[in-house]
Amino acid sequence: MRAILDEHLSPQIAALLRKAGSDVDAVADREDLVGLSDRAILQVACSEGRAVVTNNVKDFRPLAAEWLAQGRVHAGLILLPSTRTRTRNAIAAVTAAIERVLRDHPDGLSGSERWIAPLHEP
């Protein structure tokens, strides 16, 4: 499965996932995406066949639902709790959790979502 990390997530996570063999981009690493609206990010992700990894649940879930209501299939959402602490200490745990979702769904998440449960930071 291909994925893209939303702007609020560290591009270091994408780098670690790529090192582990996953095809993952980070919005923060792509000049063509930095600062774009969530709607535009979802559009680009879908055009590239990438699931969106985000903790911006309140914006991306309604956009994905709208997409489906229009008869279009998005490439999937991988959701982290919006209350999750985003610290450098959490990078390894978040990376491992995302990697498990990617590994468990090699054919993608077409039109669906997966939640990553709250993790305890080291």
LINUR-V366845 format. One record per residue. N is the residue number from 1. RES is the residue in one letter. PHI is phi in whole degrees, 0 to 359 (none if undefined). PSI is psi in degrees with one decimal (* if undefined). D_LAST is the distance of its C-alpha to the last C-alpha in whole Angstrom. Layout:
N | RES | PHI | PSI | D_LAST
N | RES | PHI | PSI | D_LAST
//
This chain:
1 | M | none | 140.0 | 28
2 | R | 264 | 149.1 | 28
3 | A | 212 | 164.3 | 25
4 | I | 223 | 134.0 | 25
5 | L | 274 | 131.6 | 22
6 | D | 299 | 161.1 | 23
7 | E | 303 | -28.3 | 24
8 | H | 281 | -9.4 | 21
9 | L | 260 | 144.3 | 18
10 | S | 298 | 131.8 | 17
11 | P | 296 | -16.1 | 20
12 | Q | 297 | -32.6 | 17
13 | I | 297 | -45.4 | 16
14 | A | 298 | -41.2 | 20
15 | A | 298 | -42.8 | 20
16 | L | 294 | -39.0 | 17
17 | L | 293 | -39.1 | 19
18 | R | 296 | -41.3 | 22
19 | K | 300 | -32.1 | 22
20 | A | 276 | -0.2 | 21
21 | G | 104 | 5.0 | 24
22 | S | 268 | 150.5 | 24
23 | D | 267 | 89.8 | 26
24 | V | 229 | 129.0 | 24
25 | D | 253 | 163.9 | 25
26 | A | 237 | 133.3 | 24
27 | V | 307 | -41.4 | 26
28 | A | 298 | -20.9 | 25
29 | D | 268 | -6.5 | 26
30 | R | 245 | 109.6 | 30
31 | E | 302 | -29.7 | 32
32 | D | 288 | -11.9 | 34
33 | L | 245 | -23.8 | 31
34 | V | 303 | 127.7 | 30
35 | G | 85 | -3.0 | 31
36 | L | 287 | 158.5 | 33
37 | S | 292 | 160.8 | 33
38 | D | 300 | -38.7 | 31
39 | R | 300 | -44.2 | 34
40 | A | 293 | -38.6 | 35
41 | I | 297 | -44.4 | 31
42 | L | 298 | -41.4 | 32
43 | Q | 299 | -48.1 | 35
44 | V | 296 | -44.2 | 34
45 | A | 303 | -45.0 | 31
46 | C | 294 | -40.9 | 34
47 | S | 295 | -26.4 | 36
48 | E | 263 | -0.3 | 34
49 | G | 68 | 35.7 | 33
50 | R | 248 | 133.7 | 29
51 | A | 288 | 146.5 | 27
52 | V | 267 | 126.6 | 25
53 | V | 259 | 120.3 | 22
54 | T | 207 | 156.5 | 21
55 | N | 251 | 7.9 | 20
56 | N | 268 | 63.5 | 23
57 | V | 298 | -41.6 | 24
58 | K | 297 | -23.5 | 27
59 | D | 260 | -42.0 | 29
60 | F | 284 | -33.5 | 28
61 | R | 297 | -46.9 | 29
62 | P | 297 | -37.8 | 33
63 | L | 297 | -42.5 | 33
64 | A | 294 | -39.9 | 33
65 | A | 296 | -41.2 | 35
66 | E | 299 | -43.7 | 37
67 | W | 303 | -48.5 | 37
68 | L | 294 | -38.3 | 38
69 | A | 297 | -25.6 | 41
70 | Q | 274 | 3.8 | 42
71 | G | 82 | 12.9 | 42
72 | R | 257 | 150.1 | 40
73 | V | 250 | 119.4 | 37
74 | H | 279 | 169.1 | 34
75 | A | 274 | 1.6 | 32
76 | G | 113 | 159.6 | 29
77 | L | 234 | 136.8 | 26
78 | I | 245 | 112.7 | 22
79 | L | 252 | 132.0 | 21
80 | L | 254 | 146.5 | 17
81 | P | 304 | 136.5 | 18
82 | S | 291 | -17.3 | 19
83 | T | 272 | -2.5 | 17
84 | R | 299 | 135.6 | 14
85 | T | 288 | 130.9 | 12
86 | R | 252 | 90.1 | 13
87 | T | 238 | 167.3 | 11
88 | R | 298 | -31.2 | 10
89 | N | 294 | -23.1 | 6
90 | A | 273 | -11.4 | 7
91 | I | 303 | -46.5 | 10
92 | A | 296 | -43.1 | 9
93 | A | 293 | -42.7 | 8
94 | V | 295 | -43.3 | 11
95 | T | 301 | -46.5 | 13
96 | A | 298 | -40.3 | 13
97 | A | 293 | -42.4 | 14
98 | I | 294 | -42.0 | 17
99 | E | 301 | -38.9 | 18
100 | R | 297 | -42.5 | 18
101 | V | 296 | -45.1 | 21
102 | L | 299 | -43.2 | 22
103 | R | 293 | -39.8 | 23
104 | D | 287 | -15.1 | 24
105 | H | 228 | 63.0 | 27
106 | P | 299 | -24.6 | 28
107 | D | 269 | 5.2 | 31
108 | G | 97 | -177.2 | 29
109 | L | 237 | 32.3 | 29
110 | S | 323 | 112.2 | 33
111 | G | 72 | 10.5 | 33
112 | S | 229 | -176.4 | 30
113 | E | 220 | 156.4 | 27
114 | R | 227 | 137.4 | 23
115 | W | 262 | 141.0 | 20
116 | I | 258 | 119.4 | 17
117 | A | 295 | 155.4 | 15
118 | P | 305 | 135.6 | 13
119 | L | 248 | 151.6 | 9
120 | H | 272 | 130.9 | 6
121 | E | 284 | 149.4 | 4
122 | P | 294 | * | 0
//
